[in-house]
Amino acid sequence: MIWIFVLWVHLIAAMVWIGGMAFLTIIAAPSLKRLAPPEVQPILYKDIGRRFKLVGWICIFVLILTGPLNIYHHITSHMTHEGEDDFHGVFVLKLGLVLIMILLSLVHDFVLGPLLGEKIREGVTPSRFLKLIVPWMGRVNLILGLIVIYLGLTLAQMNTH
């Protein structure tokens, strides 16, 4: 019963983190850009970003705690020798993508995102690179998150056969 709870917490954290990225990327950012007055946009982006950053990093922390527990449980209770190589390859790919997502989130949330916001609030025109890279980091992270979910489902399916 404890393993179902751990998996449930893991899935909720992934849904909130990746779902939040999807909401910000697909709905919030385009709506703010289209509807909010330019002088208010930086304030709204900062507030929304600050709120989601807290939620997102709590989710990342939960995923870091529950992920190894889930993999331990699956390997020790469900794995047959027949599919171990395939399982290992998919798992390593998933783990690599998760690490890339965490690194992108660190740079986005604590370096480039705040730098872009600071320049806009100060009335300094940010570089074209900075204006392009910050939203694209969010989009790439969302795509990676969707791939990670697919790989997680693949791993779960491999464990049931």
PEZI-V940332 format. One record per helix or strand. SS is the DSSP state (H for helix, E for strand). FROM is the first residue (numbers start at 1). TO is the last residue. If there is no record, write none. Layout:
ss->SS from->FROM to->TO
ss->SS from->FROM to->TO
This chain:
ss->H from->2 to->35
ss->H from->38 to->77
ss->H from->81 to->121
ss->H from->128 to->159
